[in-house]
């Protein structure tokens, strides 16, 4: 990682462009942008035209939010590129600055520089097809790359936009699961890391990962919404999904056991109760509609405090919902183990209750039903089927304790959703509020 004089000019040029990106974290206020440094990558397909690929790292600060961001750029000298939709602007010397995420120059350079497993051969630049950036992603940028996988197969490159100190779990967890033989995660085929200055110290982390592509797969949330809209039962697919998630938790416990330095949270009902009370106080301060639920939530927390059996915490997905799974090849695949990108890696990889993932999936069924205008019976069938599949893979916990913990963790998630909807989608606030009412009833 180097800091070149031109990086400051690039940061100034990108300043007006960044707020329009979906992945830019500073919203509603003027951000302060500064160059951290960058990497220059060689494009093996270049034909001596002086095109440069620069992975620029920026620091963005504003409104209490600060983040290190990655912006891949393609720098092209001369007048060419004025009609290119990827054009961001020009430097004072006339160099065209292009958004690199969907550019073949960036993809070729990234693949040539990335690390990969010994059994995955390098990609020949001439074998690559035209890259296609997936629309709609909020936190990162994903690019479909024909020819980037083994034997000319298609692969998916995820460019991490917000960088944190530490190995990214969206690289390490799928690598560990794939190495353990768990088949329901797209295998990582290549990855890239870097170091960058962070005050008086040096931070390190991943910049991106290339994974196997599941052709013809359907987003789990889109599939569930469509089936809800048609009045078609999601039960059989939900049960299969429950089996896969239960198997995932068993595989995670084996592949990534807590290390000796891992912070330990007591496996007690009191720890769960305290977390629920803290969540409710936080949510209540932001959503006045929750005021009337204070007494029943407190009563539920006290009953939780008396639980004699709470499972040990382990590595979990951390942000599981229907949008994090794909249906393809007649089975389910689990994606996006990154967690919340703006949280520190240590917090995202902290062991937690595996049932929290299951609770997140249960909440997702509610949202699919709301989008598809399905009756409560549709959701009930999906929930029951998912839990039947999941509990069959995790038989060690007492059924009564499991049901109580799921209720508490689902309530915790609904409280988080209430704050999110109140701030971002007020018309959707009734979805989590109805869930809170049901869960404390």
JOBEL-V653387 format. One record per helix or strand. SS is the DSSP state (helix for helix, strand for strand). FROM is the first residue (numbers start at 0). LEN is the number of residues. If there is no record, write none. Layout:
# JOBEL-V653387
[[SS	FROM	LEN] [SS	FROM	LEN]]
This chain:
# JOBEL-V653387
[[strand	1	1] [helix	4	14] [strand	31	10] [strand	51	11] [strand	64	12] [strand	86	4] [strand	95	4] [helix	103	10] [strand	114	1] [helix	124	3] [strand	131	2] [strand	140	5] [helix	149	3] [strand	154	5] [strand	161	2] [strand	165	1] [helix	168	11] [strand	187	11] [strand	200	12] [strand	217	2] [helix	219	11] [helix	234	21] [helix	268	18] [helix	287	18] [strand	313	1] [helix	321	3] [strand	324	4] [strand	330	4] [helix	344	4] [strand	351	1] [helix	354	18] [helix	375	18] [helix	398	26] [helix	425	15]]
